[in-house]
Amino acid sequence: MSTFDKFAIPPFRNGFLLRGAVLGIATAALVLTLTGIAAAAIVVRRPGPHLPVMLTGPYVARPVVWIAPPMPRVVVVPAPRPGWIWSPGYWSWTGAAYVWTNGVWLTERPGFIYAPSRWDHFAGGWRFIPGGWIRRPL
C-alpha cells in the first residue's frame, strides 16, 4: 500500500452523491472568491471640500439643495402666440451641479393658469418647485 492510497477518495456508487459533493465544493469556492473580491473593493475617500448634498427621504417633500441656484439666464422671450404659453427656462439640480433647462412653448389649457418652475428658499436650503397647471378658481 502506497502513501497516496490512504488519501484516495473512495469511489461513489451513487452519482447523486458525487454531484452533490462537487456542487458543494464549487459553491464554497465561489463564496470564498466573491468574499475576497468584496473585501478588496474598499474605497478610501481623500479629504477635500464638501460637495453640496441633496437630501431626500420621507421627511422632505422635495429634494433640498444647500447651494443657491445661479441667477436665471437673460433670454429674449418670444412674441406671444395665440393658443400657446411660454414656459421660461430654469436651473435643474443634477446632484452635483446646476444645469440650465431652456424654456419651451406649451399649448394653452382652457380653465387653467400655468405656474412656471422656481426655486424656493427656506431656512434649510433651496427647494425646487416644478412648473405646472393650476385650475382657475370658478
Sequence and secondary structure as in RCSB ss.txt:
>XXXX:A:sequence
MSTFDKFAIPPFRNGFLLRGAVLGIATAALVLTLTGIAAAAIVVRRPGPHLPVMLTGPYVARPVVWIAPPMPRVV
VVPAPRPGWIWSPGYWSWTGAAYVWTNGVWLTERPGFIYAPSRWDHFAGGWRFIPGGWIRRPL
>XXXX:A:secstr
  TTGGG     S HHHHHHHHHHHHHHHHHHHHHHHHHH             EEEETTEEEEEESS        
      TTEEEE  EEEE SSSEEEE  EEEE  TTEEEE  EEEEETTEEEEE  EEEE   
